[in-house]
Amino acid sequence: MDPSANPIAQELAELAAALSSANINGLSAIGAATFLTYDSLLCFPLEVEYIWLAKHSLIKYLYLVTRIYGVAHVMYVLNLSGMLFFLNIG
């Protein structure tokens, strides 16, 4: 039976492709969150020494904005992909 002849089979095939894509996106976001956490833990002592205790400057604020944006973006993508619900985090 040809899937293009049966509209229900065609819809199911499209749904399966969309779910597979969403799963890949979610798993990629989990990988990004894992790497971001690892990087944050490794760099935390240096970040405190060189960023938090430094004088106020444009570079300091740019660093903090990019660091916060990275975390916020990964959490947004995890929420969008439904992985936060899957992990029972949010």
N, C-alpha and C positions, 0 to 999 in steps of 0.2 A: 504494500500500500504506500503510495506516494504521499509524504507529509504535506506537500503543497496543495494536494487535492482536498485534504481534510483540514478545515480551519481550526478545529480544536487542537489537533496535533501540531499545527504551525504555531499556535499561541503557546502551547506547552514548551515547544522548542525555544521560542523567544524568551519565555520565563526562565528556563533552565540556563540560557546564556546570560541573562541579566543577573541571576543569582550567583553564578560562577564569577562574573565580573565583580560583583559587590563583595564576594568573599575574598577575592584576590586583593581588592582595594583595602579591605579591613585588615587582612593579614599584613599587608605592606605598612599600614598605619601602626599596627602593633610592633612591627620591626623598628619603625622610626621612633616610637615611644621608648622602646627598649634601649636603642642606641643613645637617645637623648638623656635617658636616666643614667646610663653608664658614663657618658661624657660629663654630666653634671656632678656625679659622685667623684670622678677622677679629678676634675678641675676645681672643686669647691674650695680647697685650702688656698690655691693660687688666686681664685676669684675674690676671696675675702681679703687677701693681702694686697692685691693690685687694683681691685676695682672698688670694693666697699669702703676701704680705708683711704682711698685716694681723694685728692681734692676734687671739687666739682669741676667738670670739664665736659666739652661736647663729646669727646670720645667715650667718657664714662657713661653718659646718657645714651649714646648710640648703642653701646654694648648692652646695656640693660634693656633697652627697647627691643633689640633683636633677640635677646635671650628670652624675654617674656613673650614676644610674638611667636617664637618657635614652639614654645610649650603650648601656648593658646591654640596655635594652628593644628598641632598634632592632636590635642584633645578635641578640637572641633571636628576633625576628620574622623576620629574614632567614634564620636557621637553620631556623625552623619552616616557612617557605615553600620551603625548599630552594634559595634563591638563593645562599647561601654556597658550596654545592657547585657550582652552575652557574657561579659566578665563579671557581672553583678557589681560594678563599681558605681554607676550613676543611675 
